[in-house]
Amino acid sequence: MAQKTAAWILLLASALGAADRGVEILWDRFGVPHVYAKNAVGMFYGYGYAQMQSHANLVLKLYGESRGRGAEYWGAKSLELDRWVHTNGVPERGLAWYQQQTPEFRSYLDAFAEGMNEYARRHPDLIAAEMKQVLPITGADPLIHVHRIVHFSYISSAGRVATAAAGRTIAPGSIGSNAWAIAPKHSASGKTMVLMNPHLPWQDWYTYYEAHLNGPGMNLYGASQIGFPVLRFVFSEYLAFTQTVNSIDASDLFRITLAEGGYRFDGVTKPFAMETKTIKVKGTADEKLVVRSTLHGPVVWDNAGLVLAQKTAALDRPFLLEQYWKMAIARSFSEYEAQVKRLQVPTFNITYGDRDGHVMYLFNGTLPKRANGNLAYWAGVVPGDTSATLWTEVHPYEDLPKVIDPPAGWVQNTNDPPWTSTIPPLDPSQFAAYTAGRDFTFRTSSSIRMLSAKDKLSVDEVVASKFSTRLEFADRVLDDLVAAARQMGTERAKQAAAVLAAWDRQAESASRARCCSRIGRGDLPARPSPTKRCSRCRRRRLSRSPRRAD
């Protein structure tokens, strides 16, 4: 009790008041803000303030980049990103989306921005001089930023274009995250459990921000990327949902055939749509950026005779932030599902559980309706001179792979294709061939093994599983490998087999076999010499050091 009291005193002692808006921010000893507000507007205001207090310079950098003004603020080093942002029309589209928001949600965006500005007014000495020029933040800035990150970093990126242009197919969904939702029937407590285990680099726009947001009828704990005004990972008093990067292909690259100053399409020469944009560059002359577009979208690559145009889905869906918000505050499964059905969020697996015992996995996103081809075909460069490859619609929610309240009592995802989200698995043949691949990793095998280990799992067992470093590959091959080495291997191979046989199959720094003093007992090979050390002790085998390797 004393420890809890001490922690609470620390939390109160670092409280930050904003009485004029009825907002209070309490900081716990982990640096997590707990925002308390009288209404949703105040809650967004406090969340913006808290993000600036934690990461002011990073937020301002990211917002400046998303505006496409990095070179104007910080010089030519930002030109490449500015070109990408402007080629894809991010600032203009994001501003148009802001105007399309409902008055209610636009007021939330404005409040979030104003919280950031208020922090900057109170603490100018804590903001780097080169970042202050991004101020003030507007209500459109967080939406423009989210648009840039979701649509043109996750779904489409300059690196993706370069990879495809080099003739290598793209392997989407390679970032490693894990998600579990366990229904009451599979839970020792009889209550739903949701495990959120996202993994992104701790840098730049990837940086996660953890927060606790409180308002009338709202008690939300979770995280999102820095600069996002809503949570992407949520625990509320009713539900929880988490996300993992998925392999949905919501963007395609088309090879353009040049002809007579334009491009060929269905046997006809069409003119490019042309737009000239000015990029200001600090310390030097402005750059004129000419953006050419085809029926597919902007030309994003033109080099050595290879011209590629990019078509990205969901650019007509401006309400992804509002959808996240309404998912978070849903108070029934039907309310939650009504929001995910909107498909305003163009990518990510979503794993869900609620207090009523529902669990759900959704291979979420805006999946283009294509005439044919599999995922590997569309992950490369496809012909852009025919309407046969030009998609104009996306699949509705009903077409997407999903699992709701399965017999196994659990759903899971580890970034792999949706087919193994529960047991029995989904049948890929029931979906379009380009929906997802069919490979899965040892991480998925490990996830399924741990979820299936017992009829009912406790909270402690779920936490232990989350931190498990047991290597699935070792469980698959080690017994056969050791048996083969013992039967047919050299003396050294047999010694290695003894080490592996005694290994606990964990990837821990302390995961080593028993000391070589054990060799010679049972079925382990005899110790060659009292002065020699075996590889079991992670020492050179011929070491003459008398120190034990325990």
C-alpha positions in Angstrom: 0.0 0.0 0.0 2.9 2.3 0.8 4.3 1.9 -2.6 1.0 2.7 -4.3 0.6 5.8 -2.1 4.1 7.0 -3.0 3.4 6.5 -6.7 0.1 8.4 -6.4 1.8 11.3 -4.6 4.4 11.5 -7.4 1.7 11.5 -10.0 -0.2 14.4 -8.2 3.0 16.3 -7.6 3.7 16.5 -11.3 0.2 17.5 -12.2 -0.3 20.2 -14.8 -3.5 22.3 -14.6 -5.3 24.0 -17.5 -8.1 25.4 -15.4 -9.4 27.8 -18.1 -10.5 24.8 -20.1 -11.3 22.4 -17.3 -8.5 20.2 -18.2 -5.9 18.5 -16.0 -3.0 16.4 -17.0 -1.4 14.0 -14.4 1.9 12.4 -15.3 2.8 9.0 -13.8 6.3 7.8 -13.1 6.5 6.2 -16.5 5.9 9.5 -18.3 2.4 8.5 -19.4 -0.1 11.5 -19.4 -3.5 10.9 -17.8 -5.7 13.6 -19.2 -8.9 14.5 -17.4 -11.4 16.8 -19.1 -15.0 18.0 -18.7 -15.9 17.1 -22.3 -14.4 15.6 -25.5 -13.1 19.0 -26.8 -11.1 19.4 -23.6 -9.8 15.9 -23.8 -8.4 16.5 -27.3 -7.0 19.8 -26.1 -5.2 18.1 -23.2 -4.0 15.2 -25.5 -2.4 17.7 -27.9 -0.8 19.6 -25.0 0.6 16.4 -23.5 2.1 15.2 -26.8 3.9 18.6 -27.2 5.2 18.4 -23.6 6.7 14.9 -24.4 7.9 15.4 -28.0 7.5 19.0 -29.1 10.4 19.1 -31.5 9.5 15.8 -33.1 5.8 16.7 -33.6 6.7 20.0 -35.2 9.2 18.3 -37.5 6.7 15.7 -38.6 4.0 18.3 -39.2 6.3 20.5 -41.2 7.3 17.5 -43.4 3.7 16.5 -43.9 2.9 20.1 -45.1 5.6 19.5 -47.7 7.6 22.4 -46.4 10.6 20.6 -44.9 13.0 22.2 -47.4 11.5 25.7 -46.7 12.1 25.2 -42.9 15.3 23.2 -42.8 16.9 23.3 -46.2 17.7 21.0 -49.2 18.1 17.9 -47.0 14.3 17.7 -46.9 13.7 18.1 -50.6 13.3 14.5 -51.5 10.5 14.0 -48.9 8.9 17.3 -50.0 8.8 16.1 -53.6 7.1 12.8 -52.5 4.5 14.6 -50.4 3.7 17.1 -53.2 3.7 14.6 -56.0 0.9 12.7 -54.1 -1.0 15.8 -53.3 -0.9 15.2 -49.5 -1.2 18.8 -48.2 -4.0 19.8 -50.6 -6.0 16.6 -50.1 -5.6 16.7 -46.3 -6.8 20.3 -46.2 -9.8 19.4 -48.3 -10.5 16.4 -45.9 -10.4 18.8 -42.9 -13.1 20.9 -44.5 -15.2 17.7 -45.1 -15.2 16.7 -41.4 -18.4 17.0 -39.4 -18.5 20.2 -37.3 -18.2 18.1 -34.1 -15.1 16.2 -35.2 -13.5 19.3 -36.7 -13.8 21.0 -33.3 -11.9 18.1 -31.8 -9.1 18.5 -34.4 -9.0 22.3 -33.6 -8.8 21.6 -29.9 -6.0 19.1 -30.3 -4.0 21.7 -32.3 -4.8 24.5 -29.8 -3.5 22.3 -27.0 -0.2 22.1 -28.9 -0.1 25.8 -29.5 -0.8 26.5 -25.8 2.1 24.4 -24.8 4.3 26.3 -27.2 3.1 29.6 -25.8 3.8 28.6 -22.2 7.2 26.9 -22.9 9.0 28.6 -25.8 12.3 27.9 -24.2 11.8 24.2 -24.5 11.3 24.2 -28.3 14.2 24.3 -30.7 14.5 27.5 -32.6 14.4 25.7 -36.0 11.2 24.0 -35.1 9.3 27.2 -33.9 8.8 28.3 -37.5 6.3 25.4 -37.9 4.0 27.1 -35.4 1.1 27.7 -35.1 -0.5 24.3 -35.6 -3.9 24.3 -37.3 -6.7 21.8 -37.0 -5.8 20.5 -40.5 -2.2 19.7 -39.5 -2.9 16.4 -37.6 -5.2 15.2 -40.4 -2.6 16.0 -43.1 0.1 14.3 -41.1 -2.0 11.1 -40.6 -2.9 11.1 -44.3 0.8 11.2 -45.1 1.8 8.5 -42.7 -1.1 6.0 -43.4 -1.5 6.4 -47.1 2.0 7.4 -48.2 4.3 5.7 -45.7 2.4 2.5 -44.8 0.5 1.9 -48.0 2.6 3.7 -50.6 6.1 4.9 -50.1 9.0 6.1 -52.2 11.0 3.1 -51.0 8.3 0.8 -52.3 8.5 2.5 -55.7 12.2 2.1 -55.9 12.0 -1.5 -54.9 9.5 -2.3 -57.6 11.4 -0.2 -60.2 14.5 -2.4 -59.5 12.5 -5.4 -60.4 12.0 -6.8 -56.9 8.6 -7.8 -55.7 7.3 -6.1 -52.5 6.8 -8.1 -49.3 4.3 -6.0 -47.4 3.5 -6.5 -43.7 7.1 -7.3 -42.7 7.0 -5.2 -39.4 6.6 -7.6 -36.5 3.6 -7.1 -34.2 1.4 -9.5 -32.3 -2.3 -9.4 -31.3 -4.5 -11.8 -29.3 -8.2 -11.7 -28.4 -9.3 -14.5 -26.0 -13.0 -15.1 -25.4 -14.4 -16.0 -22.0 -14.8 -19.6 -23.0 -11.0 -19.8 -23.3 -10.2 -17.6 -20.3 -9.6 -18.9 -16.8 -11.3 -15.9 -15.3 -14.3 -16.2 -17.6 -13.5 -12.7 -19.0 -12.3 -11.5 -22.3 -8.6 -10.8 -22.7 -6.9 -8.7 -25.4 -3.1 -8.6 -25.9 -1.6 -5.7 -27.7 2.0 -6.2 -28.7 3.0 -3.7 -31.5 6.5 -3.3 -32.6 7.9 -0.3 -34.5 11.2 1.5 -34.4 11.5 4.1 -31.6 12.2 6.9 -34.0 10.7 9.5 -36.3 7.0 9.0 -37.2 7.1 5.4 -36.0 7.3 6.6 -32.4 4.4 5.4 -30.3 2.8 7.6 -27.7 1.0 6.1 -24.7 -1.8 8.0 -23.0 -4.9 7.8 -20.8 -7.8 10.0 -21.8 -10.7 10.6 -19.5 -14.0 12.5 -20.0 -17.7 12.1 -19.3 -18.5 8.5 -20.2 -15.1 8.1 -21.7 -12.1 6.2 -20.2 -9.6 5.3 -22.9 -6.1 3.9 -22.4 -3.9 3.1 -25.3 -1.4 4.4 -27.8 -0.9 5.7 -31.3 1.9 7.2 -33.4 3.2 10.6 -32.3 1.1 13.4 -33.8 -2.0 11.4 -34.2 -5.0 13.0 -32.4 -6.7 9.7 -31.7 -5.7 6.3 -30.3 -5.0 3.4 -32.7 -4.7 0.9 -29.8 -7.5 1.2 -27.3 -8.7 -0.2 -24.0 -12.0 1.3 -22.8 -14.4 0.1 -20.1 -16.3 -1.9 -22.7 -13.9 -3.0 -25.5 -10.3 -3.3 -26.6 -8.8 -3.3 -30.1 -5.3 -3.5 -31.4 -3.7 -3.5 -34.9 -0.9 -5.2 -36.8 0.4 -4.3 -40.1 -1.2 -6.4 -42.8 -0.3 -7.4 -46.4 -3.3 -5.8 -48.0 -2.3 -4.4 -51.4 -4.1 -1.0 -51.5 -1.7 0.6 -54.0 -0.4 -0.4 -57.4 2.3 0.7 -59.7 1.5 0.8 -63.5 4.1 0.8 -66.3 3.3 3.7 -68.5 4.0 3.5 -72.3 5.0 6.9 -73.6 3.7 8.1 -77.0 3.7 11.5 -78.8 4.1 13.6 -75.7 1.5 11.6 -73.8 0.8 7.9 -73.0 -0.9 5.0 -74.6 -4.1 3.6 -73.1 -6.4 1.1 -74.8 -4.8 1.9 -78.1 -5.3 5.7 -77.8 -2.8 8.4 -76.9 -3.8 10.4 -73.9 -2.3 13.6 -72.6 -0.8 13.8 -69.1 -2.6 16.0 -66.6 0.1 18.5 -65.7 0.5 20.6 -62.5 3.4 22.8 -61.5 4.1 23.2 -57.8 6.7 25.5 -56.1 8.8 24.1 -53.3 10.6 26.7 -51.3 14.1 25.8 -50.3 15.9 27.6 -47.4 19.1 29.2 -48.5 18.7 28.7 -52.2 16.3 29.1 -55.1 12.8 27.7 -55.1 12.3 24.4 -57.0 9.6 24.0 -59.6 8.1 20.5 -59.4 6.1 19.4 -62.4 3.6 16.6 -61.5 2.4 14.5 -64.4 -0.6 12.3 -63.8 -2.3 9.5 -65.8 -5.7 7.9 -65.3 -4.0 5.8 -62.6 -2.5 8.7 -60.6 0.7 10.6 -60.5 3.9 9.6 -62.2 6.2 8.6 -59.3 9.1 7.2 -61.3 10.7 8.3 -64.6 14.2 6.9 -65.1 16.0 5.0 -67.8 12.9 4.7 -69.9 10.8 3.2 -67.1 7.8 5.4 -66.2 5.6 4.3 -63.3 2.3 5.8 -62.2 0.8 5.1 -58.8 -2.8 4.4 -57.9 -3.6 4.4 -54.2 -6.9 3.4 -52.7 -9.0 5.3 -50.2 -8.0 8.8 -51.3 -11.8 9.5 -51.4 -12.3 8.4 -47.8 -11.6 11.4 -45.4 -13.0 10.1 -42.2 -10.4 7.6 -40.9 -9.7 9.6 -37.7 -13.4 9.9 -37.0 -13.8 6.2 -37.5 -11.0 5.4 -35.0 -12.6 7.7 -32.5 -16.0 6.2 -32.8 -14.6 2.7 -32.7 -13.0 3.7 -29.4 -16.1 5.0 -27.8 -18.5 2.2 -29.0 -20.5 0.6 -26.3 -21.7 -2.5 -28.1 -20.3 -4.9 -30.7 -22.9 -3.7 -33.2 -21.8 -0.1 -32.7 -18.1 -1.1 -33.2 -18.8 -3.2 -36.2 -20.9 -0.4 -37.8 -17.7 1.7 -37.6 -15.3 -0.8 -39.1 -17.7 -1.5 -41.9 -17.1 2.1 -43.1 -13.6 1.1 -44.2 -12.3 4.6 -43.8 -9.1 3.1 -42.4 -7.3 1.8 -45.5 -5.0 -0.8 -44.0 -4.0 -2.8 -40.8 -5.4 -6.0 -39.3 -7.7 -5.2 -36.4 -8.1 -7.6 -33.5 -11.0 -6.9 -31.0 -12.5 -8.1 -27.8 -15.3 -6.8 -25.5 -16.9 -7.1 -22.1 -19.8 -9.1 -23.6 -17.4 -11.8 -24.7 -17.2 -11.1 -28.4 -13.8 -11.5 -30.1 -13.1 -10.6 -33.7 -10.3 -10.5 -36.2 -10.6 -8.4 -39.4 -8.2 -8.3 -42.4 -9.1 -4.6 -42.7 -8.5 -2.2 -45.5 -9.5 -0.9 -48.9 -8.8 -3.9 -51.2 -9.1 -2.9 -54.9 -11.4 -5.1 -57.0 -9.2 -6.5 -59.7 -10.0 -8.5 -62.8 -7.4 -11.3 -62.1 -4.0 -12.0 -60.7 -2.6 -13.0 -57.3 -0.9 -10.9 -54.6 2.6 -11.5 -56.1 1.4 -10.2 -59.5 0.0 -7.0 -58.1 2.9 -6.4 -55.7 5.1 -5.9 -58.8 4.7 -3.5 -61.7 1.6 -4.1 -63.8 0.8 -3.0 -67.4 -0.7 0.5 -67.4 -1.6 0.7 -71.1 -5.0 -1.2 -70.8 -8.2 -0.7 -68.9 -8.0 -4.5 -68.0 -5.7 -3.6 -65.1 -7.3 -0.3 -64.1 -9.4 -0.9 -61.0 -12.0 1.7 -60.0 -13.7 0.0 -56.9 -12.8 -1.6 -53.7 -14.2 -4.7 -52.0 -16.9 -4.1 -49.4 -16.6 -5.2 -45.8 -18.5 -8.4 -46.5 -15.7 -9.5 -48.9 -12.9 -9.2 -46.4 -11.5 -12.2 -44.4 -12.7 -12.0 -40.8 -13.5 -14.2 -37.8 -16.2 -13.4 -35.2 -16.6 -15.5 -32.1 -14.8 -18.7 -33.4 -15.2 -22.1 -31.8 -11.6 -22.1 -30.6 -12.4 -19.1 -28.4 -9.5 -17.0 -29.7 -8.2 -15.0 -32.6 -4.6 -13.9 -33.3 -2.4 -12.2 -35.8 1.3 -11.8 -36.2 1.4 -9.8 -39.5 0.9 -13.0 -41.5 -2.0 -13.6 -44.0 -5.4 -13.9 -42.4 -6.0 -17.6 -43.0 -4.4 -18.7 -39.6 -6.2 -16.1 -37.5 -8.0 -19.0 -35.6 -8.6 -22.7 -35.7 -10.0 -24.1 -37.9 -8.2 -21.8 -40.4 -10.0 -19.8 -43.1 -10.1 -21.2 -46.6 -8.1 -18.9 -49.0 -10.0 -20.3 -52.0 -13.1 -18.5 -50.7 -11.5 -15.1 -51.4 -10.0 -13.3 -54.4 -6.5 -14.7 -55.2 -4.9 -11.2 -54.7 -6.3 -10.8 -51.2 -3.3 -12.2 -49.4 -0.4 -14.7 -49.7 -0.5 -18.2 -48.2 2.8 -18.3 -46.4 3.1 -18.0 -42.6 6.0 -17.7 -40.3 7.2 -19.5 -37.2 5.9 -16.5 -35.2 2.4 -17.5 -36.2 3.1 -21.2 -35.3 4.4 -20.1 -31.9 1.3 -17.9 -31.4 -1.1 -20.7 -32.2 0.8 -23.2 -30.1 0.7 -20.9 -27.0 -3.0 -20.1 -27.5 -3.8 -23.8 -27.8 -1.7 -25.0 -25.0 -4.6 -25.2 -22.5 -8.3 -25.2 -22.5 -8.3 -22.0 -20.5 -5.6 -19.4 -20.1 -5.0 -17.1 -17.1 -3.8 -13.5 -17.2 -0.4 -14.6 -15.9 0.0 -17.2 -18.6 -0.9 -14.7 -21.3 1.7 -12.3 -19.9 4.3 -15.0 -19.8 3.5 -16.0 -23.4 3.9 -12.4 -24.5 7.4 -12.4 -23.2 8.2 -15.9 -24.3 11.5 -16.3 -26.2 11.0 -20.0 -27.0 12.2 -20.7 -30.6 9.5 -22.5 -32.6 12.1 -23.5 -35.2 14.1 -25.3 -32.5 11.0 -27.3 -31.6 10.5 -28.2 -35.2 14.0 -29.5 -36.0 16.1 -29.9 -32.9 15.2 -33.5 -31.9 15.9 -34.8 -35.4 19.1 -32.8 -35.7 20.4 -34.1 -32.4 19.5 -37.7 -33.2 21.2 -37.5 -36.6 24.3 -35.9 -35.1 24.6 -38.6 -32.5 24.1 -41.4 -35.0 26.2 -40.2 -37.9 28.2 -37.1 -36.7 31.8 -36.7 -35.8 33.0 -36.6 -32.2 32.7 -32.8 -32.3 29.2 -33.0 -33.8 28.2 -35.3 -31.1 29.5 -32.9 -28.5 27.5 -30.1 -30.2 24.5 -32.3 -30.1 24.9 -32.8 -26.4 24.9 -29.0 -25.9 21.8 -28.6 -28.0 20.0 -31.4 -26.3 20.5 -29.7 -22.9 19.5 -26.3 -24.3 16.2 -24.9 -23.0 15.3 -23.6 -26.5 14.9 -20.1 -25.2 16.6 -17.0 -26.9 17.8 -15.6 -23.5 21.2 -14.4 -22.6 21.1 -16.9 -19.8 19.9 -19.8 -22.1 22.9 -22.1 -22.1 23.3 -25.8 -21.6 24.5 -27.2 -18.3 28.1 -26.8 -17.4 30.5 -29.2 -19.1 31.0 -31.0 -15.8 27.8 -32.7 -16.7 29.3 -34.3 -19.8 30.0 -37.9 -19.3 26.8 -38.6 -17.3 24.0 -40.4 -18.9 23.9 -40.3 -22.6 26.2 -37.2 -22.9 29.6 -37.9 -24.5 32.6 -38.3 -22.1 34.5 -35.2 -21.2 37.7 -35.3 -23.3 40.0 -33.8 -20.7 39.7 -32.1 -17.3 41.6 -29.2 -18.8 39.3 -28.8 -21.8 36.1 -26.8 -22.0 33.2 -27.8 -24.3 31.2 -25.5 -26.5 28.2 -26.2 -24.2 29.7 -23.6 -21.9 30.0 -21.1 -24.7 33.8 -21.2 -24.2 36.4 -22.2 -26.7 36.6 -26.0 -26.4 40.4 -26.0 -25.9 40.4 -23.3 -23.3 42.6 -24.1 -20.3 41.2 -21.5 -18.0 40.3 -23.0 -14.6 37.3 -20.7 -14.2 34.0 -22.5 -14.5 31.6 -21.3 -17.2 28.4 -21.6 -15.1 
